[in-house]
Amino acid sequence: MRYKQAILVRQDLKLPKGKLAAQVAHASLESVMKAEKRIVRAWRAEGMGKVVLKVKNLAELRRYVNKAARLGISTCVIRDAGHTVVKPGTITCAGIGPDSTEKIDSVVSELKLV
């Protein structure tokens, strides 16, 4: 796999599974919409590989997003509308990529899967 995407999910929020799934979907789509079209095409052709990873809290999430952005990888941060589980404006997760697997791994390789 030459391309992949990473989604980072805050563990301190203890989101229910359904809410977590919805937030991950938001992050994946938003990050793809910001990515270079040629990378998105290549990523799609390979099957749209992605990993969903744990971060401890907001500060850790921001560190990884900033690191990815410095490398020129598309990123997004998802703020919840606050209709169900968390307060309005709560940052729940982030999307990184898609981009080359090598670049994504250089940012998130030490994180654990959800």
C-alpha positions in Angstrom: 0.0 0.0 0.0 1.6 3.2 -1.2 -1.0 5.6 0.3 -3.1 5.7 3.4 -5.0 8.0 5.8 -5.0 8.2 9.6 -7.8 9.3 11.8 -7.0 10.3 15.4 -9.6 9.9 18.1 -9.5 11.4 21.5 -9.8 8.8 24.2 -10.5 11.2 27.1 -14.0 11.8 25.7 -15.0 8.2 26.0 -17.3 8.5 23.0 -19.9 5.7 22.5 -19.2 3.5 19.5 -21.8 5.0 17.3 -20.7 8.6 18.0 -17.1 7.6 17.5 -17.9 6.0 14.1 -19.8 9.1 12.9 -16.9 11.4 14.0 -14.3 9.2 12.2 -16.4 9.4 9.1 -16.5 13.2 9.3 -12.7 13.3 9.7 -12.1 11.0 6.8 -14.3 12.9 4.4 -13.1 16.3 5.4 -9.5 15.4 5.2 -10.0 13.9 1.7 -11.7 17.0 0.5 -8.6 19.0 1.4 -6.0 16.6 -0.1 -4.4 16.9 -3.5 -6.6 15.3 -6.1 -3.8 13.2 -7.6 -3.1 11.7 -4.2 -6.8 11.0 -3.6 -7.1 9.3 -7.0 -4.1 7.0 -6.2 -5.3 6.3 -2.7 -8.8 5.4 -4.1 -7.3 3.1 -6.7 -5.5 1.2 -3.9 -8.7 0.7 -1.9 -8.6 3.8 0.4 -6.5 2.3 3.2 -6.9 4.0 6.6 -6.1 3.5 10.2 -8.1 4.8 13.2 -5.7 5.6 16.1 -6.0 6.6 19.8 -4.7 9.9 21.2 -4.9 10.7 24.9 -6.4 14.1 24.7 -6.8 17.4 22.8 -3.2 18.5 23.4 -1.8 15.2 21.9 -4.2 15.4 19.0 -3.0 18.9 18.2 0.6 17.9 18.3 0.1 15.2 15.7 -2.0 17.4 13.5 0.6 20.2 13.6 3.4 17.7 12.8 1.5 16.4 9.8 0.7 19.9 8.6 4.4 20.9 8.8 5.1 18.0 6.4 2.5 19.3 3.9 -0.1 16.5 4.6 -3.7 17.4 4.4 -5.3 17.6 7.9 -8.6 18.5 9.5 -10.0 18.8 13.0 -13.6 17.9 13.7 -15.7 20.0 16.0 -18.9 18.4 17.1 -22.2 20.3 16.8 -23.1 19.2 20.4 -26.5 17.8 19.7 -26.0 14.5 21.6 -22.9 13.5 23.6 -20.5 16.3 23.9 -20.7 20.1 24.3 -21.0 22.2 21.1 -17.5 22.9 19.6 -15.8 20.0 21.2 -12.9 18.7 19.1 -13.4 15.0 18.8 -11.0 13.7 16.3 -8.7 14.6 13.4 -8.0 13.4 9.9 -4.5 13.1 8.4 -4.1 12.4 4.8 -4.4 10.6 2.5 -0.8 10.8 1.6 2.1 8.4 1.1 2.2 5.7 3.7 5.8 6.7 4.5 4.8 10.3 5.3 1.7 9.2 7.3 3.8 6.7 9.3 6.5 9.3 10.0 3.8 11.2 11.9 1.7 8.5 13.6 3.8 5.3 13.8 3.9 5.2 17.6 0.1 5.4 18.1 -2.1 2.4 18.9 -5.2 1.3 16.9 -8.6 2.1 18.4 
